[in-house]
């Protein structure tokens, strides 16, 4: 098995969203995901990104993600997985 841990790109966001939805389904909260791939592209890759994402690329398929984001002092965040 060949794998690479790398920084995510804008083009990875549909696959990242798929994994976010899979996690939500596993946690029995499939309707909790309100973010879209376009939201992820916009919010993660601008001048001041709201999060950073790493992907585990296994044989050219994204099989895992790690999202890193700061919590606000009041704990109000758009992305909470």
CNS distance restraints for C-alpha pairs under 8 A (distance, minus, plus):
assign (resid   1 and name CA) (resid  58 and name CA) 7.08 0.50 0.50
assign (resid   1 and name CA) (resid  59 and name CA) 6.86 0.50 0.50
assign (resid   2 and name CA) (resid  58 and name CA) 5.82 0.50 0.50
assign (resid   2 and name CA) (resid  59 and name CA) 5.50 0.50 0.50
assign (resid   3 and name CA) (resid  56 and name CA) 6.75 0.50 0.50
assign (resid   3 and name CA) (resid  57 and name CA) 5.40 0.50 0.50
assign (resid   3 and name CA) (resid  58 and name CA) 4.26 0.50 0.50
assign (resid   3 and name CA) (resid  59 and name CA) 6.12 0.50 0.50
assign (resid   3 and name CA) (resid  60 and name CA) 7.93 0.50 0.50
assign (resid   4 and name CA) (resid  56 and name CA) 5.83 0.50 0.50
assign (resid   4 and name CA) (resid  57 and name CA) 5.13 0.50 0.50
assign (resid   4 and name CA) (resid  58 and name CA) 6.58 0.50 0.50
assign (resid   5 and name CA) (resid  54 and name CA) 6.67 0.50 0.50
assign (resid   5 and name CA) (resid  55 and name CA) 5.69 0.50 0.50
assign (resid   5 and name CA) (resid  56 and name CA) 4.62 0.50 0.50
assign (resid   5 and name CA) (resid  57 and name CA) 6.21 0.50 0.50
assign (resid   6 and name CA) (resid  54 and name CA) 5.51 0.50 0.50
assign (resid   6 and name CA) (resid  55 and name CA) 5.57 0.50 0.50
assign (resid   6 and name CA) (resid  56 and name CA) 6.70 0.50 0.50
assign (resid   6 and name CA) (resid  57 and name CA) 7.47 0.50 0.50
assign (resid   7 and name CA) (resid  52 and name CA) 7.98 0.50 0.50
assign (resid   7 and name CA) (resid  53 and name CA) 6.17 0.50 0.50
assign (resid   7 and name CA) (resid  54 and name CA) 4.53 0.50 0.50
assign (resid   7 and name CA) (resid  55 and name CA) 6.26 0.50 0.50
assign (resid   8 and name CA) (resid  12 and name CA) 6.06 0.50 0.50
assign (resid   8 and name CA) (resid  13 and name CA) 7.76 0.50 0.50
assign (resid   8 and name CA) (resid  52 and name CA) 7.93 0.50 0.50
assign (resid   8 and name CA) (resid  53 and name CA) 5.44 0.50 0.50
assign (resid   8 and name CA) (resid  54 and name CA) 5.17 0.50 0.50
assign (resid   8 and name CA) (resid  55 and name CA) 5.65 0.50 0.50
assign (resid   9 and name CA) (resid  13 and name CA) 7.12 0.50 0.50
assign (resid  10 and name CA) (resid  40 and name CA) 7.97 0.50 0.50
assign (resid  10 and name CA) (resid  41 and name CA) 5.30 0.50 0.50
assign (resid  10 and name CA) (resid  44 and name CA) 7.99 0.50 0.50
assign (resid  10 and name CA) (resid  45 and name CA) 6.91 0.50 0.50
assign (resid  12 and name CA) (resid  16 and name CA) 6.15 0.50 0.50
assign (resid  13 and name CA) (resid  17 and name CA) 5.94 0.50 0.50
assign (resid  13 and name CA) (resid  37 and name CA) 5.43 0.50 0.50
assign (resid  13 and name CA) (resid  38 and name CA) 7.87 0.50 0.50
assign (resid  13 and name CA) (resid  40 and name CA) 6.29 0.50 0.50
assign (resid  13 and name CA) (resid  41 and name CA) 6.39 0.50 0.50
assign (resid  14 and name CA) (resid  18 and name CA) 6.28 0.50 0.50
assign (resid  14 and name CA) (resid  37 and name CA) 5.20 0.50 0.50
assign (resid  15 and name CA) (resid  19 and name CA) 6.45 0.50 0.50
assign (resid  15 and name CA) (resid  62 and name CA) 6.82 0.50 0.50
assign (resid  16 and name CA) (resid  20 and name CA) 6.26 0.50 0.50
assign (resid  16 and name CA) (resid  62 and name CA) 7.79 0.50 0.50
assign (resid  16 and name CA) (resid  65 and name CA) 6.82 0.50 0.50
assign (resid  17 and name CA) (resid  21 and name CA) 6.16 0.50 0.50
assign (resid  17 and name CA) (resid  36 and name CA) 7.08 0.50 0.50
assign (resid  17 and name CA) (resid  37 and name CA) 6.06 0.50 0.50
assign (resid  18 and name CA) (resid  22 and name CA) 6.23 0.50 0.50
assign (resid  19 and name CA) (resid  23 and name CA) 6.21 0.50 0.50
assign (resid  19 and name CA) (resid  63 and name CA) 7.97 0.50 0.50
assign (resid  19 and name CA) (resid  64 and name CA) 7.28 0.50 0.50
assign (resid  19 and name CA) (resid  65 and name CA) 7.57 0.50 0.50
assign (resid  20 and name CA) (resid  24 and name CA) 6.29 0.50 0.50
assign (resid  20 and name CA) (resid  33 and name CA) 7.71 0.50 0.50
assign (resid  20 and name CA) (resid  81 and name CA) 7.60 0.50 0.50
assign (resid  21 and name CA) (resid  25 and name CA) 6.15 0.50 0.50
assign (resid  21 and name CA) (resid  30 and name CA) 6.53 0.50 0.50
assign (resid  21 and name CA) (resid  33 and name CA) 6.55 0.50 0.50
assign (resid  22 and name CA) (resid  26 and name CA) 6.19 0.50 0.50
assign (resid  22 and name CA) (resid  30 and name CA) 7.90 0.50 0.50
assign (resid  23 and name CA) (resid  27 and name CA) 6.19 0.50 0.50
assign (resid  24 and name CA) (resid  28 and name CA) 6.22 0.50 0.50
assign (resid  24 and name CA) (resid  29 and name CA) 4.97 0.50 0.50
assign (resid  24 and name CA) (resid  30 and name CA) 4.90 0.50 0.50
assign (resid  24 and name CA) (resid  31 and name CA) 7.79 0.50 0.50
assign (resid  24 and name CA) (resid  32 and name CA) 6.97 0.50 0.50
assign (resid  24 and name CA) (resid  33 and name CA) 7.02 0.50 0.50
assign (resid  25 and name CA) (resid  29 and name CA) 5.47 0.50 0.50
assign (resid  25 and name CA) (resid  30 and name CA) 4.42 0.50 0.50
assign (resid  26 and name CA) (resid  30 and name CA) 7.94 0.50 0.50
assign (resid  29 and name CA) (resid  33 and name CA) 7.91 0.50 0.50
assign (resid  35 and name CA) (resid  39 and name CA) 6.01 0.50 0.50
assign (resid  35 and name CA) (resid  40 and name CA) 7.15 0.50 0.50
assign (resid  36 and name CA) (resid  40 and name CA) 6.40 0.50 0.50
assign (resid  37 and name CA) (resid  41 and name CA) 6.20 0.50 0.50
assign (resid  38 and name CA) (resid  42 and name CA) 6.07 0.50 0.50
assign (resid  39 and name CA) (resid  43 and name CA) 5.83 0.50 0.50
assign (resid  40 and name CA) (resid  44 and name CA) 5.55 0.50 0.50
assign (resid  40 and name CA) (resid  45 and name CA) 7.98 0.50 0.50
assign (resid  41 and name CA) (resid  45 and name CA) 5.90 0.50 0.50
assign (resid  42 and name CA) (resid  46 and name CA) 6.30 0.50 0.50
assign (resid  43 and name CA) (resid  49 and name CA) 5.66 0.50 0.50
assign (resid  43 and name CA) (resid  50 and name CA) 5.56 0.50 0.50
assign (resid  43 and name CA) (resid  51 and name CA) 7.37 0.50 0.50
assign (resid  44 and name CA) (resid  49 and name CA) 4.56 0.50 0.50
assign (resid  44 and name CA) (resid  50 and name CA) 5.52 0.50 0.50
assign (resid  44 and name CA) (resid  51 and name CA) 5.40 0.50 0.50
assign (resid  44 and name CA) (resid  52 and name CA) 6.43 0.50 0.50
assign (resid  45 and name CA) (resid  49 and name CA) 5.44 0.50 0.50
assign (resid  50 and name CA) (resid  69 and name CA) 6.45 0.50 0.50
assign (resid  50 and name CA) (resid  70 and name CA) 7.81 0.50 0.50
assign (resid  51 and name CA) (resid  67 and name CA) 6.66 0.50 0.50
assign (resid  51 and name CA) (resid  68 and name CA) 5.48 0.50 0.50
assign (resid  51 and name CA) (resid  69 and name CA) 4.48 0.50 0.50
assign (resid  51 and name CA) (resid  70 and name CA) 7.47 0.50 0.50
assign (resid  52 and name CA) (resid  67 and name CA) 5.80 0.50 0.50
assign (resid  52 and name CA) (resid  68 and name CA) 5.10 0.50 0.50
assign (resid  52 and name CA) (resid  69 and name CA) 6.51 0.50 0.50
assign (resid  53 and name CA) (resid  65 and name CA) 6.81 0.50 0.50
assign (resid  53 and name CA) (resid  66 and name CA) 5.59 0.50 0.50
assign (resid  53 and name CA) (resid  67 and name CA) 4.56 0.50 0.50
assign (resid  53 and name CA) (resid  68 and name CA) 6.22 0.50 0.50
assign (resid  54 and name CA) (resid  65 and name CA) 5.62 0.50 0.50
assign (resid  54 and name CA) (resid  66 and name CA) 5.14 0.50 0.50
assign (resid  54 and name CA) (resid  67 and name CA) 6.62 0.50 0.50
assign (resid  55 and name CA) (resid  62 and name CA) 6.34 0.50 0.50
assign (resid  55 and name CA) (resid  63 and name CA) 7.51 0.50 0.50
assign (resid  55 and name CA) (resid  64 and name CA) 5.67 0.50 0.50
assign (resid  55 and name CA) (resid  65 and name CA) 4.44 0.50 0.50
assign (resid  55 and name CA) (resid  66 and name CA) 6.47 0.50 0.50
assign (resid  56 and name CA) (resid  62 and name CA) 5.63 0.50 0.50
assign (resid  56 and name CA) (resid  63 and name CA) 5.67 0.50 0.50
assign (resid  56 and name CA) (resid  64 and name CA) 4.83 0.50 0.50
assign (resid  56 and name CA) (resid  65 and name CA) 6.08 0.50 0.50
assign (resid  57 and name CA) (resid  61 and name CA) 5.29 0.50 0.50
assign (resid  57 and name CA) (resid  62 and name CA) 4.45 0.50 0.50
assign (resid  57 and name CA) (resid  63 and name CA) 6.11 0.50 0.50
assign (resid  57 and name CA) (resid  64 and name CA) 7.38 0.50 0.50
assign (resid  58 and name CA) (resid  62 and name CA) 6.12 0.50 0.50
assign (resid  58 and name CA) (resid  63 and name CA) 6.25 0.50 0.50
assign (resid  69 and name CA) (resid  79 and name CA) 7.86 0.50 0.50
assign (resid  71 and name CA) (resid  75 and name CA) 5.51 0.50 0.50
assign (resid  71 and name CA) (resid  76 and name CA) 6.92 0.50 0.50
assign (resid  71 and name CA) (resid  77 and name CA) 6.25 0.50 0.50
assign (resid  72 and name CA) (resid  76 and name CA) 5.82 0.50 0.50
assign (resid  72 and name CA) (resid  77 and name CA) 6.63 0.50 0.50
